[in-house]
Amino acid sequence: MTYPPEHIRFAQADGYRIAYARSGSGPVLVKAANYLTHLEHDFTNPAAGPWLTGLSRKHSLIRYDERGTGLSDRNVGDLSFEAWVRDLKAVVDAEGLERFPLLGISQGAAIAIAFAIRFPERVSRLILYGGFARGRLRRDPTPQQIEEAETLAKLAEIGWGREHPAFRSVFTYQLLPGGTPEEHRALDEIQRVSAAPETAAQIMRLFDRLDVSDLAPRVRCPTLVMHARDDARIPFEEGRRVAGLIPDARLIPLESRNHLLTNGDPALAQFLDETARFVREGDTAPTTPLPDLATLTPRERDVLEHLARGLTNGEIALALGVTEKTVRNHVSRLYDKLGVRTRMAAALALRQLPRP
């Protein structure tokens, strides 16, 4: 099989190196990280390669290994949900992306939701697959379910890095119950190389306790939610709940038992087609008419002129003889008056708007 070429680079988040890759061509699609990734192994892994290859055929796909895993720095002091969100921001900043569609898979869905809330001006469309708003220990678990969650984390802690796959096979059959023996072996191997045992266990305990239920209703961008109807890892009900929490989200059930979609899974083609269609819809969505520059004060026009030339807030402050905080306040009011969310959009507005 021919795999799309990829270019691996590193971003900086909290002083740690975050490895990210860009592959394919077409409209940009950013994928929030989830566990079980390794940039050097992803495309050759039958359990992940098919959908990554499919996405790269229609998109310029940007993905990354979260801190502590894959090619990113392994020994990190802060492994937390907030750190995961910062990793995503570091990657899109390093690529210079102002506004983009964002894909969240599995626990990456929660990261994508949080990012879309904190940086609404940067996320044009949100695509969630196999995701959840609340981890298994935030779903009113029974004592038995609590014990099961900790047992799985312990299994990872004990057996994730061992040569023998016995411990990891539990996760393999949860993630890919309909997979072939080859796909099971590949998924087992990616578990082994993706993270150290103690890191894998820590990540599991973190996403078992995630809960973005209070954030999801605040998402304002168009959102597509897809979920395998018989997902053995994340119940379909959790995907349906996410779609119910996000205003006007569209839910598409996929007919599959697998949490990860492989070449032999009919749901893979539907996932790829729906994702590409949803991204295209964003490219052709009508834009809101902008007010003319007569609504801006002379100082706001000055700030906009400097902003359009690519100056930073600090550079604008120096040029105008004001504080950086004053510039930030002017920029915020500019965004509100022009109906834009990014510096790039404001600069474009300056070129398009009629002069007073």
N, C-alpha and C positions, 0 to 999 in steps of 0.2 A: 504494500500500500504506500502511496505517496503522501507525505505529510506536508502541510503548509510550512514554509520557512518562518521562523520566528526570531525576533531580536530581543535579547534579554538585557535589561539594564537594572540599575539599583536606585531607589529613592531613599531618603533619610526620614525616619520617624522616631522622635525622641532619642536621637543618636544611634539608632539601630538601622542596619541596611535591610531594606525590603526589596526583594527581587521581584521584578515584574517583566512581562513579555508582551510584545505586540505582534500579532499574526494576521494574515489575510488582508483584504482590501474592501473598500466600500464604506458605508456609514459607520462611524465609531460606535462600539458597544463596549461598555465597561462592566466587568464581572466582579462583584464583591467576593472576597475570599471565603472559602469554607474549608473545613479540614479535609485531609486525604488528598493533598496536592503536592506536586513536585514538578517544577517547570521543565526539568530535563526528562521526566518520565511520562508526563501527562498524555502526549500524543500517541505514544507507543503502548499505552495502557488500554486494552479493549474495553475496560469498564468506563473510561472517560474520553478516550480519543475520538470515538464516533461523533459525539455531540460537539466537542471542541472543534473537530475538523469541519463539521457541518456549519457551525457558527462562523468559522473563519472563511468559508466560501462566500458568504454574503455580507460579512462585516469586517471592519478593522477591529479585531477583538483584543482588548487589553485585560489581562488577568495577572494575578500576583499570588505569591506564597505569603500567607500571614506570618507575622513574627513568630519565631520559635519553630518554624516548619520549612520543609523544602530547601530552597537555596537562600532563603532569608536567614538573618542571624538567628542562631539556635539558642544561645545563652542570653536570655532577656530577663530583666528584673520585673517588668510590668507586663503581665499577661492578663488582660481584662477586656470586657466589652468595649469600654471607652477607648482602650488602646487599639482594638480592631477598627473602630471608626477612624481613628487617627491614621492608621495604616492606609486605609482607602484614600483619605484626603492627601496623604503624602504622594501616592502614586499619581492621582489625577493632576496634582500640582506639578509634579515632575514632568508630566507629559504636556503641560500647558493647556489643559482642557478647561474651557469656560463652562460649557453646557453640553450634556450628553445623556443618552438613555443608559439606565443602570439595571443590571441583571443580578438578582440574588437567588442563590440555590441553597436549599437546606438551611443551616443556621446563618448563611450569608444573606438570607431574606431579612432577618432582623437587623443586620448591619446596614443593609440597603435602606430599610425603612428609617432607621435613625439618621442616616446621612441625608436622606431626602427631606427630613424635618429640619435639620440644622442648617442645611444649605439648599433651600428650595429654589434659589436662582440658578443652581447648577444642574439639577436633575430635570430633564425634559420629559422622560417617560420612565416608568418603573415596571420591570418584568420580574415576577416571583415564581419560582418553580420548587415544588416539594418543600415549601417553607412553613414556618410557624411563628406566631407572635409570642407564644409562651412555651417554655421548655417543659419537659415531662414532669418536673417537680413543682411546676406552677399550675398544674391541672387538677388540683385537689386529689393528689395521689393517695392510694391506700398504703398501709404499712408494707404490704408485699411489693408494691411498685417502687417504694422508696428503697427497699432492700435490693430490688433488682437493678435499679439505677446505680447504686454504689457497687454492686457486684460486677457490673459491666466495666465501670471505671477501674476497679481493682484488676480485672482481667487484662485491661490495657496496660496497667502499671506493671504487671508481672510478665506478660507475654508478648507485648507489642514488638519488641526488638529481637526476639529469639528467631533462630533459623527455622525451628519447627513451627508450622502454622496452626497447631491445635487451638491455641488461645484465640487467635485472630479469626478463625473460621466462624465464630459466633457472629461477629460483625459482618463478615462477608455474606452470610446467608440472610441477614436482616436487610442489608443494602441491595442485594441482588439475588433474590430467591429464584428468579427465572433465568439466571445466567447459565452459561455453559461451563464445563470444567476449566476450560482455558481462561474464561473471563473471571472465574473464581480465583484461579491461581494468580492472575494479573492483579486483581483487587487486593489479594493477600499481600503481594509484593509491595504495592504502593503504600499499604499500611506500614509495612516494615521500614521503608526508606523515608517516609514523609515526616516522621517526628520521633523523638526519643520517647520511650515508654512513659516516663513521668510527665512529659509535656502532653502526650496524647490523653492521659488520664485527667490532667488539669483542664484541658480544653473541653472534654466531655462533661466534667462537673460544672464548668462555666455555662455551656449551652443548655444543660439540664435546668439551670436556674434563670435563664433569660426570660424577660417578660417586657415586650414593647406594646402591650395592649393599650396603654394610655397614649402612646405615640401614633399608632396606626390611624386613628380617626383624624389626625392633623395633616395627613398626606394630602397635598393639593394637586399633584400632577396626575395625568392619566395613568392608570395602573391595570396591568394584566396579571391575573393569578392563574397558574396552571398547577395541577396536582394529579398524580396517579390515583385512580379511584381505589385501588387495593394496595397502596403503598404499605409495605411491611415495616418500614422504619418510622415514618411520620404519618399518622392517621389522616385520611382524607378530610375528616371533620376539622382538623386544625387548619388545613388550607382553606376550607370553606369559611372558617371563622375569620381568617385574615381578610378574605374578600368582603366579608360582611362588615368588618371594622373600617376599612378604607372607603371613603365616600366614592360612589360611582365606579368602584372597581369591577372589572369583568372577570368572571370565573369560567375557566374551561377545564372540565374533567378530562383526563387522559386514561384510556383503557390499558392499564398495566398493573403488574404487581411490584414492579421494580422502583426503588428509590432513585437509582441511576439508570439511564436509558442507554441501551446498547444497540448494535447494528441489527440484531435479530428482533428488536422490539418495534412493533408497528407504531407505537406512540412517539418514537424518535422523530419521524418525518413530520408529524403533526406539531410537535414542540418547535422544530426548526422553522416550519412554515408560519406558524402563528407568531413566533418571535419576529421574523423578518417582516411580516405584514404590519405588525404593531409599530415597529420602528419606522417603516415607510409612512405610516399614517401621520407620525409626528413630523416627518419632513414636509408633508403636504398640508399640514394643519393651517388654517387661516390665522394670520397675525392680527393683533389688536391695533387699530389705528392709533397713532401717536399724536399728542398735542403739539402745537408749534412752539417755537422758542420764545414767543411772547409771554409764556407763562413763567419763564425763568427770570430771576433777578440778575442784575449785571454781574454780581459776584459768582452766582451759580453758572452763568455763561462762561466766565473766565475759568472756573474749575473744569467745566466740560471741555473747553478748548484744550487745556493742559492734559486732561485725562485722555482725550482722543489722540494726543501725540505720544501716548504710552508712558507718561510719567507716573511714578508711584505717588502715594499720598504724601510721603515725606518730601519728595522732590517738589510737589505742587505747593506744599506748605512753605518751603524755602523760597520758591519763586514769587509767591504772593505775600510773604511776610506775615503769615498767620501760623497758628499751631496745627499740628497734625490732627488733633481731635476736631478742630474746626473744619478741616478739610473732610474728615470722615462724616461729619454731620451734613455738610453740603452735598457730598456724594449720595448719602442716604436720601436726602430730599430730592435730588436729581432723579434717582431711581423711581421714587414714588410719582413724581410729576410726569416722567417720560414713559412710565409703565414698563420699565425694563428691570432686569435682575443682574446684569453683568456689565463690566466695563466695556467689553467688546460690543454689546448691544447698544450701550450709550454712545459709543464712538460712531456706530453705524447710524444712530438716530441723528447725530449732528450733521452727517453728510446728506441725510434724506429730508430732514425737516425744513420747511420754508422759513426764511429769515423774517424777523418782525419788521 
